[in-house]
Amino acid sequence: MSMTEQEARAWIEGCVPRGTMTGLEKFVAMILDEMPRQNLIAASTAEHIWSRHIVDSAQLVPMVGGGGPLRWIDLGSGAGFPGMVVALMLPEVRMTLVESRRKRIDFLRFMAESLGIADRVAVAGQRLEMLDSSPYDVISARAFAPLDRLLPLAHRFSHDATLWLLPKGRSAASELEAVTTSWQGDFRVVPSKTDPDAAIIVASQVQPQGKGQKGRR
Ligand SMILES: C[S@@+](CC[C@H](N)C(=O)[O-])C[C@H]1O[C@@H](n2cnc3c(N)ncnc32)[C@H](O)[C@@H]1O
């Protein structure tokens, strides 16, 4: 069974300090307030925003392990899922949110300022294809592109130890199957906490088939 809103909030409250919860509440309020002006999340999911979007994003956080600073890039961030949620939860992360739609870019920048995290959240307001290559420790993408399109587009942002976190709904296994002849790496399908039918593709050492290890940058 899917998580209820109450369960979702309780799950988050159990894993973040009060100040972070306040930031997440403010983030939720800003998105709901913006909804009449732009369609940031499917209207049908607005009343389930904590389970469908906040926890669905936050569940990526324990997958990165604790420790030092991380360079993280979130592809096709939309309203900030999962990138802004992760940035609120992990102060050691330097987050780049890639988003191509003008209104969403402006809104992401406004939210980062309002939430007091603009010093470590950069909004790359352009198509991913136009962004200069740079290595990131974590690459996330939720509802952005199927794996066979995503990997060729995003591989130039990885290094040999990059962790890929790709929430995939119900299509995880079939998307993975579709890339087995063209890509190699350590790919795992992890069940989602928020939806029993959904899963997250967690990958590392991702390379085109037949290529050796890339150097660490
Ligand atoms: C379906 S939405 C998902 C948004 C968010 N990740 C989420 O899960 O709610 C996909 C987003 O990717 C953006 N997008 C699509 N193609 C893009 C590209 N080539 N470069 C940057 N952003 C892109 C769209 O504008 C849109 O906001």
The ligand as an ORCA input file, in Angstrom:
! r2SCAN-3c Opt
* xyz 0 1
  C       8.263     15.649    -16.029
  S       9.140     17.011    -15.381
  C       9.808     16.324    -13.887
  C      10.184     17.395    -12.919
  C      10.744     16.896    -11.587
  N      12.003     16.184    -11.751
  C       9.749     16.018    -10.878
  O      10.006     14.837    -10.675
  O       8.679     16.553    -10.504
  C      10.589     17.111    -16.429
  C      11.304     18.456    -16.319
  O      12.486     18.395    -17.091
  C      12.622     19.607    -17.825
  N      13.384     19.252    -19.038
  C      12.979     18.463    -20.066
  N      13.962     18.320    -20.970
  C      15.025     19.042    -20.500
  C      16.353     19.276    -20.982
  N      16.778     18.739    -22.121
  N      17.187     20.033    -20.233
  C      16.759     20.568    -19.061
  N      15.513     20.388    -18.561
  C      14.665     19.632    -19.264
  C      11.188     20.047    -18.103
  O      11.085     21.426    -18.334
  C      10.486     19.608    -16.822
  O      10.453     20.640    -15.860
*
